[in-house]
């Protein structure tokens, strides 16, 4: 899949003109006691963040029900952060707002306002919303030039549609209590590890230029990662997807990890492009699993320890080329070996045979590289070379027992070519065989198990070379007929 094939491009979206974040009353409230400044020591920055967070959450507390307050306390929010402001304290906040705005008259947002509008803003300094309670907050089309910190925050119906994070975006251990929309957003390096999405999570058409960490996330609703572009490592280790998970059309340019991930419902990696390795070790697929038209460019996906669903689709998938060194050959052997065993468990006979053939080709490459290794004893190198040759012949003559055409073609060739030779050599005392007789004689050599035998005069007057060829035909016929029978057995699933 090329970039031009991506159906949803950020370039097609008209971006509104950005406003400085300090023009938003919501941002002023979130940073009522000041923004992070360069040169601020860690302790002072931490105290400032705590003061701003506590002010924000106490302001939000006046709109919370007792049940909601108990929920946040159970999730680790300090009870002091959920104490509503008194009228006198609200007056103090208004005075603090005058200080924050250098005397400009900016009214505090009313607690009754449901939508927190932080759209179209330019955050030119680190934006710290860690631990904030953010109901119905929208950061759509905003640009974060500094760090964006939402560690252990609580967001409901949050929107980061077409947002741009040019620095570190940290959503570690966040609670997304409602629908979370990050579609068309651009990330540099981001962390969502340990976060919980209580509803759908939409990351459609996002781009990740650096490390994207989604390890140990739980997504209760639909997970949409369609047409994403991961330019660095994508980490979904230990992630749990309780609803449909769709990675269709995404491109992963570096390693992707789905180790120990759980897919409870349908998951699609259809039309995905994996430029590097992808690790599904010990992952669990419980429902329909689609890899249709996926492309594994460099490495075979590693499913060792994984449990695949019977409804696993591979049609149209493109697999890596032959390995170029012994290490990649060994990795392919392990990966195909596991896929073959899993398809055998699921009684998916054709897929099992396909992965068996792939495993055999990888083993051939492994034997070849071993035969060239001067550090290996000569005896073992010769054994590897002979095994490699037998493996190659098995592939050439029958496609590892999967091709009916190959042994049939070989039988026809083995009948016609020697027949030409037999027709030119003496077979009787006074004359030579005509071509049809030679062809019949050649066929009986190949089918030596049949009761029909050529007349004694033909066999007695053959030249030594013709007799050698005839005997070789008999041996070749047995082998080719065996391979033909094996292919028929595999084709029609006969046991």
N, C-alpha and C positions, 0 to 999 in steps of 0.2 A: 504494500500500500504506500503510495507516495503522498507527500504533503498536499499536493494539489487535489488528491482524491478525497481529502477530508471534507465532508459535506457541511460542517459547521465551523467556519473560520472566524476568529475574532476580528479580522480585517473587514468583515462584512457588517460589523456593528458600529454604528455612529457613536463615538464617545463624547459625552457632554463636556463642557468646559469645567475644569476643576476649580474649586474654591479652597482657600486656605482653611485648614481644620479649625483654626481659631475663630472663624466666622460662624461656626455651628454652636448654638446654645447647648446642645447635648454634649459636645466635646468639651466645652467650657465647664459644664457640670462634672464631667468625668475627670477633669484635671483642675478642679476648683482650687487646689492648693499648689498648683504649678505643674509644668511639664518637666520631663527629664532633660537636663542640660549636660553638655559635654564637660567632662572634668568632675562631675559629681561622684563622690565616693560611693562604694557599694552600700554601706550602712545608711547613708543619707537617702540614697535612691530607694532603698527598701522601705524606709520609714515614710517617704513621700508616697510610695505606691500604696502602702497600708492605709494611710490617711485618706487618699482619694477613693480607694475601694470602699472603705467604711462609710464615707459620706454618701457615695452613690447608692450602696445597698440599703442604708437607712432611709434614704429618700424613696427608694423603691418599696420599702417595707410597709408604707402606709397603704399600699394598694393590694397587699397580700392578705389572703384569708389565713385563718389559724392553721388550717390543714396544710396550706402551701408553706407556711412558716416552719411547721414541724418537718415537712419534707426536706427543706433546705438544711435544717439543723442535722437531720439524719445523714445528709450527704456531706457533712463536714463544715458547713458554714457556721461561724461563730455566732452565738445567740446575740451578742452585743451588736453585731452588724445588722441585725434584723429588728432593732428597736426603732419604731417610728420617731421622727423628730417632733418635738413639742412646738407650739406656735412661737415661743421665744427663740428656740433654736433655728426655726425657719427665718426669723428676722436676722439672726447672725449669719445665715447662709447668704442672704441677700447682700449684707455688708461685705462678705467675703467675695461675692461676685463682682462688686464694684472695684475691689482691690485687684481681682484677677483680670478685669478688663480695663484697668488704668482709668477708672472713672466713668467709662461709658455705661449708659443705662441699658442693661441686658437683663430681661426678666428670666427668672428660673423657670424651666419647664414645669407645668403642673403635673403632679403625680398621676392625675387621671388620664393624661395623654397616653394612648395605648401604643402608638407607633413611634419608635426611636429612629429618627431620620439622620443617618450619617452618610448619605450618598453623595457622590461627586466631590469628595473631599481629598485634599492633598495632605497626607500626614508626613511632614518633612522631618519629624523627630520620632524617636521610638514611641510607639503607642502601647501603653500598658493597660489592658482590660482584664488582667488576671484576677480570677475570683469574683468578677462582676456578675450580677444578675441582670441579664439583658433580654427582656421580653419583647418579641416582635421588633428586633433590631435589623436595620438594613444598612449595609456598607457598599451597596452596588455602585460600580464604576469608580470606586475610590482607589487611590494609589498610596501604598505604604512604602515610603522611601527608607524609613528606619525599621527597626524590628517591630513586628506585630505580635504582641504577647496576649494570649487568651488562655493561659494555663489555669485549669480547673474552673473555668467560667461556666455559667449556665445560660444557654441561649435557647429561646423558643421561636419558632418560625423565623429563623435567621436567614438573611440573604447577603451573599458576597458576590452576586452576579457580576461577571466581567471585572472583578477587582484585580489589582495588580500588586503583587508582593515582591519588591525588588531586593529585599533583604530576608532575614530569617523570619519565618512565620511559625509561631509556636502555639499549637492548639492542644498541647499534651493534656490528657486526662480531662478533656472538656465534656460537658453534658449538653448534648443537643436534644432538647426535650420535644421538639417538633421538627417540621420539615427544614432541612438545611440545604440551601442552594448556593453552590460554588461554581456553577456551570460557567464556562468560557473564561474562567479566571487564569491568571498567569502567576506561577510560583517560582521562586528561586529555590531555596532549601526550606522544607516544611516538615513539621512533626505533628501527627495526629495520634501518636501511639497512646494506647490506653483510653482513648475517647469512646464515649457511648452515644450512638445515634438512636434516639427513641422512635424515629420515623424514617422517612426516606432521606437518603443522602445523594445529592445530585452533583457529580463532578464532570458532567459531560463536556467534552471539548476543552478540557484543561490542559495546560502545558506545565511541565515540571523540569526546569533546567538543571537542578541539582537534586541531591538526595531527597526522596519522598518516603517518609516513614509513617506507615499505617499499621504498624505491628500492634497486635492485641486489641484492635478496635472491635466493637460490636455494633452491627447495623441491623436494627430490627425491621426497618422498612426496605423498600427497593434501593439497591445500590447501583447507581448509574456512573460508570466510568467509560462510556462510549467515546471513541475517537480521541482519547487522551494521548499525549506524547510525553513519555518519560525519557529524558535525555541522560539521566544518571540512574543510580540504583533505585529500584522500587521495592519496598519492603512491606509485605502483608503477612509476615510471620504471625501465626496465632490468631489471625483475624477470624471473626465469626459473622457469617452472613445468614440471617434468619429468613430473608425473603429473596426474591430474584436478584441475582448479581449479574450485571452485564458489562463486560469489558470489550465488547465487539468493536472492531476497527481500530483499536488502540495500537500504538507502536512503542515498544520497549527497547531502547537502544543499548541498554546495559543490563546487568543481571537483575532478574526479578525473583523475589522470594515469596512463595505462598506456603512455606513450611508450616505444618500443623494447622493450616487454615481449615475451617469447617463451612461447607456450603450446604445449607439445609434444604433449599429449594433450587430451582433451575439456575444454572450458571452458564454463561456464554463467553467463550474466548474466540468466537467465530471471526474470521478475517483479521485476527491479530497478527502482528509482525514482531517476532522475537529476534532481535539482532544478536543477542548473546544468550547465555544460559538462563533457564527458568527452573526453579526448584519447587516441586510439589511434594517433597518427602513428608510422609506421615499425614498428608492432607486427607480430608474426608469429603467425599462427594455423595450425597444421599439421593439426588434427584437427577433430572435430565442435565447432562453435561455436554456442551457443544465445543468442539474444536474444528468445526467445518471451515475449510479454506484458510485455516491458520498457517502461518509460515514460520518454521523453525530454521533460521538461517545458519546459525553456527553450532548449536548444541541440541542434542535430543533432550526433551524435558525429562526430569528425574522424578519418577513416581515411586521410588523405593519406600516401602512402608505405608504407602497411600492406599485408600480404599475407594475404588471407582464404582460408579453406578452402572447397572446393566444398560441403562439408556445413555451410553457414551458414544458420541458421533465424531468420526474422524474423516468423513468424506471430503475430498478436495484439499486435504492438508498437504503441505510441502515439507519434506524432511531434509536434514542436512546432507551435504555432499559427503563423499568418502573422507574419512579422517586423514589428516596430514601428518600426524605423528603418533607415537605409541600411547601417549597420555590421552589424547582425544579418542583414539581407538578403544582404549580401555573404558573410558567414560561411556562411549556409545554401547559397548557390550553390556555393561551394567544396566544402562537405561532401557535398551531394547529387551534385555532378559526379563526385567521387571514388567514391562508392558506385555510381553508375551505371556508371562505367568498370570497376570491379572485378567487378560482376555480369555485364557484357558479356564480360570475360575468362573468367569461370567458366561461361559459356553458360547463365546463369540468366535466361531471357528475361523472365519475369513480374516478377521483382524489378528487372531492368534498366528495364523500362517504368514500374514504380512510381516508382523514383527519378528517372527522366527527368521524369515529371509533377511531382514535388516540386521538382525543379530549375527547371522552367519557371515554377512559381508564385513561387518565390523571385526569379527574374529579373524577373518582372512587378512585384513589390514594389520591386525595385531601380530599375527604370525609372520607377515612379511617384514614388519619393522624389527621383530625379534631376530629374524634370520640375517638381518644386516648389522646387528649389534655386535661389534668386535669384543665387547666385554663378556659376552655369553660364550660358554664352551662350544667348540666346533661341533661336537656331537649333537648338542641341543639346537644349534643353528640349522644343521642339516635336517633334523627332525621337524623343525618349524617350517623349513622350506618345502619339504615333502607334504606336510599337512596343508600348507598354503596352496600347493598345486592341486591336491585332491579337492579342496574346497572350491577352487576356481573351476575345476572340471564339473563338479556337482552343479554349480551355478550355470555354466555354459550349456550343459546337456539337458538340464531340467528346470532351471530356475529354482533350485532347492526343493524340488518335488512339487512345484506349483504350476508348472507349464506343461500343458498337453501338447502344444505345437512343437516345442523343441525336440523331444524324443521322436515324434512322428517325422519331422524333417530329417533328423539324423538317420532314421531307419530308411527313408527313401534314398537319401544320399548314399548310405552304406549298401544299398541294393544296386543302384545304377552305376556308380563308379567302378566297383570290382567287375560288374557285368561287362563293361567295355574292355577291361583287361582279359577276362575269361574268353571273350569272343575272338581275341587275337592270339590266343595260345592254343597249342594242340590239345585236343581232348579225345580224339580217336586216332586210330592208326593211320587213316588215309586223309582225314579232313579236319576242319575246325568247326566249332559250334557257330550257328547263326546267333544274332543278338538276342532274339527272343528266348532261345534255349539257354543262352548265357545268363539272361535276366532271371529265368526260372531257377537255374542252378544257384544263382546268387541269393535269391529269395529263400530257397530251402536251407541255405547255410545260416541265414539270419534267424529263420524259424526252425531251428534244429530239433525242437521238441515235437514237431509234427510227425505223424507216422510216414508221410511221403518222403522217399529218398530218391536221389537221382540214379539213373541206371549205372550199373557197375562199370561200363565201358568209359563213361565220362570220368569218374573218380580215378580209375586206374591209370589213365593216360595224361593226367594233369602234370604240369611242370612242378618242380619243387617250390618255386615262388608262388604259383597258383594255389598249391596245397596250403602253404603258410597263410596266404590271404584268406582262404576258405575257413581255416581254423580260427583265425582272428575274427572273422565275421560271426562265427558261432558264439564266441565269447561276448563280442559287442552286442549281438542280438539279445542275449540273455540280460545284459545290463540295461539296454535301452527299453526292452519290454518291461523290466522291473520298474524303471523310472516312469514309463507310461502308465503302468498300473498304479503306481504311487500317486501320480498327478490326478488320475481319475478318482482314486479313493479320497484324496483331499478335496477335489472339486465337489464331489457329491456327498461329502461328510460321512463316508462309510467308515465304520470302526472294525 
